[in-house]
């Protein structure tokens, strides 16, 4: 399995679903409170941007638009981020 495949799997199977779950949780909290705090609005915007970036990376991988060193860098960064999150 190439690092491109690993990156795509990590994004599609872990990162994007985690982001979508976090977005859903935040929406639920906002709905219960009937209003969103400034922090919640900022968090929501940040998570949406991250999700959009993840989808863009998956598309770029599908079109073979990323160089191997970019793929390796992204993969290492996301694995490190995921490891810290799980710790």
N, C-alpha and C positions, 0 to 999 in steps of 0.2 A: 504494500500500500504506500503510495507516495505521500509526501507531506501535504500536497494539495488536497488529496483525498481525506487525509486526517483533519485538515483545517475545515474542509466542507462538512465533514461529519460532526466535528466539534460544534460548529456554528448551528447546523440544522438540528442536531439531536440534543444539545445541551444549552448553549448560550441563548439562542433565540427563544426556545421554550421557557427558559428561566426569566428572560426579560419580559416576555408576554405574561407570565404568571405574576411577576412583580407589578407590572402595569395594571393588571386586573385587580390585584390586592389594593393598590393605591386608589383606583377608581372606586372600589368598594368602601374604603375608609372615607373618601371624599363624599360619597353618596350618603353614608350614615351620618356624617357631620353636616350635611346639606351645604357645605361650603369648603373651599380649598384654601389652605394657608399658602403663603408665599413660598415656603419651603416645599410644600407638596407640589405646587405648580412647577417649580424649578426641577424637582426630582422627576416629575412626569415628562417634562420637556427633554431632560437629559436621557431618560430611558428610551423615549421615542426616537431620539437622534441616534442612539446606540443601535437600536433595532434596525433603523433605516440603513445605517452603515454596514451592519452585518448582512442584510439582504443584498446590498451593493457588492460586498466582497464575494458572496456566493455567486452572484451573476458574473462578476469578473472572472472567477474561477471557471465557470462554465464556458466562458468565451476565451479561455487561456490568455487573459490579458495581464496576469501578474507574473513577475519574474520569480525565479526560485528563491532568491534571497529575500524578496518581499514576503513570500509565502512562509519561509522559515521564521522570519522576524515576527509576523503576525501570529503564527502558531505558538511560538515561544511566549509571546506576550499574553495571549489568551489562556494558555495552559497555566502560566504563573498567576494570572488574575483568578482563574477558576480554583487553583490550589489554595490561594489565600482566602478565598470566599468559603471554601469547605473546611478550613482549619478552625 
